[in-house]
Each structure stands twice: as structure tokens, then as C-alpha cells.
Amino acid sequence: MRRRVAAAALCLVASAGALARASTEPPRASLSHFVCRQAQNPKHRDLSVTAVMRPVSGTQHMAIKFELQRQSAGSQSFGPVRGPGLGTWITPRGDPTLGQRPADVWNLHKQVMDLVGPAVYRLRVEFRWSAAQGHVLGRAQRTTSICRAD
């Protein structure tokens, strides 16, 4: 009986340790620094966000794709908006090995300007991790808060 109690206690301690480590690890994909600027003049309306990406085990290549989505007045759904730097995969420039080391972090800032209103906008950001031969190891998707352009 004592052995079972001791074994159960040891399992609880091990589980608590694993849970503590998991909760302190930063997320592999996240968004930060979201900004929504509203203005009378559409040329001064913009939204921006920073995509933050960390490698998963076996990562050789990381990629991020931004998609601007718009919901027009009276519409119930969001649709994609075309524009420069939108809808295409972006890979790190200047450091082809970024993502191959466990402590690597890739921060990529994206700003979209000239938001035409009345509408509601948001950015959907896709993250992709690949192995050496291009085999996809994982994917994630995050969406910003909405930005009103009135």
C-alpha cells in the first residue's frame, strides 16, 4: 500500500513538473503589437501586427503568410483583400538558418495602409514549419482583433 501511495505521489510530482514547464514555454506562433489607426482620411487608416514564430522540433525552414480580410457594411462574412505582401509565403531574409536552433525567434511586422470604409478589417496570419526536404512539420493560424474603418 505504501508503495502505491509513493508511486502515485511521484507521478503527481512528475506531472506537475511537466505542466509547469509546458506553461512557461512561449507559444510557437503568436501575434503581438496589434495597432488599428482610424482617421477621416482613408490614406491615414491602417492596421499593423507583429507575427512571432519559434521553431518546432526538426525545423529547417519557417514561413509566414498574411491575409487581409474585409467585412463590408451589411455583410455577415469576411472576404480576402488583395494587396502587396498579402497572400504569399514569406521566409526569413538574411539568415537562412533561422529556425534551426531551438532558441530562435522570428518577429515579422506587417502594416496595411489605406483602409477603405465603411468596413471592418482583420489580418489572418498563417505559420508553417518545414523539414529539410520541404515536408511540412506543422501549421498554425492566428487572427487579429478587428479594425473598423468608418
C-alpha positions as CSV (number, residue, x, y, z in Angstrom):
1,M,0.0,0.0,0.0
2,R,2.8,2.4,0.9
3,R,4.5,1.7,-2.4
4,R,1.3,2.6,-4.3
5,V,0.9,5.8,-2.4
6,A,4.5,6.7,-3.0
7,A,4.3,5.8,-6.7
8,A,1.1,7.9,-7.1
9,A,2.8,10.8,-5.3
10,L,5.8,10.6,-7.6
11,C,3.5,10.6,-10.6
12,L,1.8,13.7,-9.4
13,V,5.1,15.5,-8.8
14,A,6.3,14.5,-12.3
15,S,3.0,15.6,-13.9
16,A,3.1,18.9,-12.0
17,G,6.7,19.5,-13.2
18,A,5.8,18.7,-16.8
19,L,2.8,21.0,-16.6
20,A,4.9,23.8,-15.1
21,R,7.5,23.5,-18.0
22,A,4.7,23.5,-20.6
23,S,3.1,26.6,-19.2
24,T,6.4,28.5,-19.1
25,E,7.3,27.7,-22.7
26,P,6.5,30.6,-25.1
27,P,4.0,29.8,-27.8
28,R,5.4,28.6,-31.2
29,A,3.1,31.1,-33.1
30,S,1.6,34.3,-31.7
31,L,0.7,37.9,-32.6
32,S,1.7,41.0,-30.8
33,H,1.7,44.8,-31.1
34,F,-1.7,45.0,-32.8
35,V,-2.5,48.6,-33.8
36,C,-5.6,49.9,-35.5
37,R,-5.5,53.6,-36.6
38,Q,-8.7,55.2,-37.5
39,A,-8.9,58.5,-39.4
40,Q,-11.2,60.6,-41.5
41,N,-8.9,60.3,-44.5
42,P,-8.6,56.7,-45.7
43,K,-4.9,57.3,-46.5
44,H,-4.3,57.6,-42.8
45,R,-6.2,54.5,-41.8
46,D,-4.1,51.4,-41.2
47,L,-3.6,48.3,-39.1
48,S,-0.5,46.5,-38.2
49,V,0.7,43.5,-36.2
50,T,3.9,41.6,-35.4
51,A,3.9,37.9,-36.1
52,V,6.2,35.9,-33.7
53,M,7.4,32.5,-34.7
54,R,9.5,29.9,-32.8
55,P,10.7,26.6,-34.3
56,V,9.2,23.2,-33.6
57,S,11.5,20.1,-33.4
58,G,13.2,19.3,-36.7
59,T,12.5,22.8,-38.3
60,Q,14.7,23.7,-41.2
61,H,12.5,26.4,-42.7
62,M,9.9,28.8,-41.3
63,A,7.3,30.8,-43.3
64,I,4.5,33.3,-42.6
65,K,1.6,34.4,-44.7
66,F,-0.6,37.4,-44.1
67,E,-4.1,37.7,-45.4
68,L,-6.1,40.9,-45.0
69,Q,-9.8,40.2,-44.6
70,R,-12.7,42.7,-45.0
71,Q,-16.3,42.6,-43.9
72,S,-18.3,45.2,-45.7
73,A,-21.2,47.1,-44.1
74,G,-24.3,44.8,-44.1
75,S,-22.2,41.6,-44.7
76,Q,-22.0,38.7,-42.3
77,S,-18.7,37.3,-43.5
78,F,-15.1,38.3,-44.1
79,G,-13.5,38.1,-47.6
80,P,-9.9,38.3,-48.6
81,V,-8.4,41.6,-49.9
82,R,-5.6,41.6,-52.4
83,G,-2.6,43.8,-51.9
84,P,1.2,43.9,-51.9
85,G,2.7,41.4,-49.5
86,L,-0.6,39.7,-48.9
87,G,-1.4,36.1,-49.6
88,T,2.1,34.9,-50.3
89,W,4.5,32.9,-48.1
90,I,7.4,35.0,-46.6
91,T,10.6,33.4,-45.4
92,P,13.3,35.0,-43.3
93,R,15.7,37.2,-45.2
94,G,19.4,37.4,-44.3
95,D,19.5,34.3,-42.1
96,P,18.7,31.1,-44.0
97,T,19.3,29.0,-40.8
98,L,16.7,30.9,-38.7
99,G,14.5,28.4,-37.1
100,Q,17.1,25.6,-36.9
101,R,18.1,26.4,-33.4
102,P,15.7,25.8,-30.5
103,A,16.1,29.4,-29.1
104,D,15.4,31.1,-32.5
105,V,12.7,33.7,-32.6
106,W,11.4,35.3,-35.8
107,N,9.5,38.6,-35.5
108,L,7.9,39.9,-38.7
109,H,6.0,43.2,-38.6
110,K,3.2,43.8,-41.2
111,Q,1.4,47.1,-41.8
112,V,-1.6,47.5,-44.2
113,M,-2.5,51.1,-45.1
114,D,-5.3,52.9,-47.0
115,L,-8.2,51.0,-45.4
116,V,-11.4,52.0,-47.3
117,G,-14.6,52.3,-45.3
118,P,-17.1,51.7,-44.1
119,A,-15.8,48.2,-43.3
120,V,-14.3,46.0,-40.7
121,Y,-10.8,44.6,-41.3
122,R,-8.6,41.9,-39.7
123,L,-5.4,40.1,-40.5
124,R,-5.3,36.3,-40.6
125,V,-1.7,35.1,-40.2
126,E,-0.6,31.5,-41.1
127,F,2.6,30.0,-39.8
128,R,4.3,27.0,-41.4
129,W,7.3,24.9,-40.3
130,S,9.1,22.6,-42.8
131,A,11.8,19.9,-42.6
132,A,14.9,19.8,-45.0
133,Q,13.1,18.3,-48.0
134,G,10.0,20.6,-47.6
135,H,7.9,18.2,-45.6
136,V,5.5,20.3,-43.5
137,L,6.1,19.6,-39.8
138,G,3.3,21.9,-38.6
139,R,0.9,24.7,-39.3
140,A,-0.8,27.3,-37.1
141,Q,-3.2,30.2,-37.8
142,R,-3.9,33.3,-35.7
143,T,-6.3,36.2,-36.4
144,T,-6.0,39.7,-35.1
145,S,-8.8,41.7,-33.4
146,I,-11.0,43.7,-35.8
147,C,-10.2,47.2,-37.0
148,R,-13.1,49.5,-38.0
149,A,-12.7,51.8,-41.0
150,D,-15.6,54.2,-40.9
